[in-house]
Amino acid sequence: MALGSAVFLVVSAPHGRAGATGLDAFGYLLLVAAGLVLVLRRRAPVAVLMVVLACVLGYQLRDYPEVAAVPVLIAVYTAVRAGRRALTVAVTGSAVVVGMLTASPAAGETVREVMERRLPLGWIVAAGVTAEVSRQREAAVRAAEERAAEAERTREETARRRAGDERLRIARELHDSLTHSISVIKVQAGVAVHLARKRGEEVPEALLAIQEASRDATRELRATLDVLRTDMGDAAGDEPPGSGLDRLDELVGRARAAGVPATVSVGGDERSLPAEVDRAAYRIVQEALTNVGRHAGRPAAVSVRLDYRPDGLAVQIDDDGQATPAAAPVPGTGLIGMRERVTALGGRLRAEPRPEGGFTVRAELPANGNGTGAAS
């Protein structure tokens, strides 16, 4: 814009209304300076306005051929737009007064008419008003955006606070109900094991399994309560620590002790996985083994297969229970929870009866644990 203004002034000056003085090098210098100084208008709007007015008034006082006061309009607009309204009025008003005092009207011409030719006050006022309206509109839009952002932050904080209160309520309910019940089971199982050994009797495997399961349940419940009471922003704390594939042997051992024949096989190069993938794989196996114990009917054999791949982990649990394609079990909360875990990690889940009988659960989990997946 600055270069364009300078070019416009230089080109249009020789064609303007002729003055008493012919256009010389100094006149061109004033025109070029008035145009090029606009390049600094955003950094120092008032200073640029003063320079422009000085160049224009100096040009007019030398009585050079008249040109349009485009730089003045641009400088006034920029200064007012920057919020320097009072200074703009003061500087421009001073320039007008100086112009009136130094005006030399031609025959039949008033001082006002001379000033209108030199500094078109109507256009200057219009430029200032336009800038002020634009500035007020921008301020109103910015204020509305800030109010909307503040309202959004308030809503998020309210939602976070309510969710935190709900987590604490759930933690209290779990502590007051499940903790007591599991503790009773643990104590009773321990007493039964102690009495059996005291009498020299063989402790039933099922009783030992109950004792071990109650001990693990107590540990995991306490860890879950700790998670519920911590800051909700800690996404990594959404699972109790220690629930990963490193405890798979313990999990399968408890299933065997409970009367479920289970085997484990591993394919590929076993390696560390992201914590969320490791936990999800453990929970899927845990839920599948629990479902076998509940729904397979007879003591069903279970095979657990882990396949480590370059792009992730595949977990497959097969049993030879009584499920058939014609009598598929109704999905419960366990299968729904599996799907939610796998989908949240961007993986795929297949859970359905096998054609030869029994049930299969296969989860494919990506190594990075991110994305959007599918479940069937």
HELIX and SHEET records of a PDB file:
HELIX    1   1 ALA A    2  SER A   12  1                                  11    
HELIX    2   2 ALA A   13  HIS A   15  5                                   3    
HELIX    3   3 ALA A   25  LEU A   36  1                                  12    
HELIX    4   4 VAL A   37  LEU A   40  5                                   4    
HELIX    5   5 PRO A   45  LEU A   61  1                                  17    
HELIX    6   6 VAL A   70  ARG A   81  1                                  12    
HELIX    7   7 ARG A   85  LEU A  101  1                                  17    
HELIX    8   8 VAL A  111  ARG A  118  1                                   8    
HELIX    9   9 LEU A  121  LEU A  174  1                                  54    
HELIX   10  10 HIS A  175  THR A  179  3                                   5    
HELIX   11  11 HIS A  180  LYS A  198  1                                  19    
HELIX   12  12 GLU A  205  ARG A  229  1                                  25    
HELIX   13  13 ALA A  235  ASP A  238  5                                   4    
HELIX   14  14 LEU A  245  ARG A  247  5                                   3    
HELIX   15  15 LEU A  248  ALA A  257  1                                  10    
HELIX   16  16 ALA A  275  HIS A  295  1                                  21    
HELIX   17  17 THR A  333  ALA A  344  1                                  12    
SHEET    1   A 6 ALA A 262  GLY A 267  0                                        
SHEET    2   A 6 VAL A 302  ARG A 309  1                                        
SHEET    3   A 6 GLY A 312  ASP A 319 -1                                        
SHEET    4   A 6 PHE A 359  PRO A 366 -1                                        
SHEET    5   A 6 ARG A 348  PRO A 353 -1                                        
SHEET    6   A 6 ALA A 374  ALA A 375  1                                        
END                                                                             
